[in-house]
Amino acid sequence: MKSGAQLYRKEIEEYRMKLFFIGPTILVLIVMNVFPLIWSLGLSFTNYSSLVSRKISFVGFANYAKILSDPFIWKYFQITARLVVVAVGVEFLLGFGLALLLKERFRGWGLVTTLMLIPMMLSPVVVGLFWTFIMDANFGLLNFFLSFFGLRRVLWLTDPKIALYSIALVDIWMWTPFVMLISLTGLLAIPQSLYEAADIDMASFWFKFRRITLPLVSPLLILAVLFRVIDAFKMFDLVFIMTGGGPGDVTETISMSLYRLAFNKFKTGESCAMAYIILILIIALSNLLVRWIRRTRV
Amino acid sequence: MVWKMVKGILIVLVLIFFLLPIYWIVATSFKQWPDIFAIPPKFVFRGTFVHYLTLFNIRPEEAAKFGQVGKSLFPPRFLNSVVIAGISTVLSVALGTFSAYAFSRFRVRGENDLLFFILSTRMLPPIVVGIPFFVVYRALGLIDTHIGLILLYMTFNLSFSVWLMKGFMDEIPREFEEAALIDGYTRFEAFFKVILPQALSGIAATAVFCLIAAWNEFFFALILTSEKARTAPPSIAAIQGTSGINWGQIAAGVTVFLLPVVVFTFFVRKYLARGLTFGVIKR
């Protein structure tokens, strides 16, 4: 039997351990994340500019009103949405298709799947850089392939009709492997016995796909798509390096225009307001993801 | 049989699609100047190390031929990347491991809310937190300092590290430290002498993911550094010559920069699904 004093000591020790082990993490996150966010919330109601030193004055909701009534901002939201839908849509179809293709193991399976996953581990800015080289209108590899098949060359990054889809293509190159990996994990976890039972009942291929495969992988598919939508919505590096928002403003995503507002025009107060508007959208999206994680975990 | 062949061809095509761009940039880094822009592109060529030699200032006199003015800034900035990614990784993995252990073993008040608060900090768009960071860092004099970027990368990897490590800690049976406690170890001793060695492979995987994320980071480095603490990604992007973009040197810089990432990807290949979903997927 343990004495009361011993039990008490054990409790103190546990309490100290919790404090020492979790405390620093929470402290870091509050100092480094919550505090700057509160600071910028304050700035979003002022006319502060980090370039010009003038007296800061309180402007109420003027910044928010200005952003929300700016027709260009709505256009940039639309551009971002189009990019997200095209990129994530193709990534979903292609990634899931690849996973079905790679479901059965063969010789060299491990090497092939690992090699395919390399693109998503690379730095987006570096990826954007070498795709810019590949997409060069004159000496680029991509136009060489087109001409090889007798097609006309394409101005991948300077044609206003195409530039956005060129960026989507690079995002697809980077992130299809991610969707493939998550789908593959789901597919490999389906018990083989389900298919065997269906075979005994002479079920068709289509029936097995619809009634066994899809329902069992769909939680993971949705997880992958949610991760991708949130990430693609924030996309900055690729756009910054490949087109800088151009030609004109056809690839001006919302992150890009916020960057310009804050660091080219130095309208810091206004940009804080815009950041908060984006933040609310992201929080809504992340909430969906978090709910889904809670469901998938159990 | 026919299906098997079709499948084989499809897989080869897919591999080409994903690997050719990487091969192409690596090949470009070894090409002589005119070959880089050759039409049709050259798949067979006489190699040269000149772009690497100018990148690392080993043969600076060659650099002028490609329109480069002065010395290449790549070596010190590459070193900055190593230092900043390395230190920030050690810090976030250490903090993350401690917190994950406590979350895994003890009843913590509001545990779920705390964990999701931690996760939500990672969901914030970099550009949105970037603006307040810029303002606060300027007020504190942390712009263009190593410590500023280390603190930032530590924070942005912290949530990831807590979540991933929590999954690994949950998998270590409680019997391990219960036995240690009966043997007279204190709680802290049990953690450091019994649990930590068990968690080593998980810690290594987490560290690799943090390292790659910090290594690859571009946006914060772009807005918060300029000279002294600037890392490799914004520097590679800024390599320019007076006569057009110096693609040979960019390709060399990209190759040097990518190599460690590819090597590390092979180290953690078993944990990729787990790492990229914050440990939600356990396989």
Interface residues (C-beta under 8 A of the other chain):
Chain A: K10 E13 E14 M17 K18 F20 F21 I22 P24 T25 I26 V28 L29 M32 N33 F35 P36 L37 W39 S40 L43 S50 L98 L101 L102 G110 V112 T114 L115 M116 L117 I118 P119 M120 M121 L122 S123 P124 V125 V126 L129 F130 W131 F133 I134 N138 F139 L141 F144 F148 W173 P177 F178 L181 I182 T185 L188 A189 L220 L223 F227 I230 F233 K234 F236 D237 I241 S255 L258 Y259 A262 F263 T268 S271 C272 A275 Y276 I278 L279 I282 I283 S286 L289 V290 I293 T296 R297
Chain B: K7 L10 I11 V14 L15 F17 F18 L19 L20 P21 I22 W24 I25 T28 I36 F37 A38 I39 P40 P41 L95 G96 F98 S99 Y101 A102 F103 F106 V108 L114 F116 F117 I118 L119 S120 T121 M123 L124 P125 P126 I127 V128 V129 G130 I131 P132 F133 F134 V135 V136 R138 L151 L152 M154 T155 L158 S159 V162 T186 R187 F188 F191 I212 W215 N216 E217 F218 F219 I223 P233 P234 I236 A237 W247 I250 A251 V254 F257 L258 V261 V262 F264 T265 F266 R269 L272 A273 L276 T277 F278 V280 I281 R283
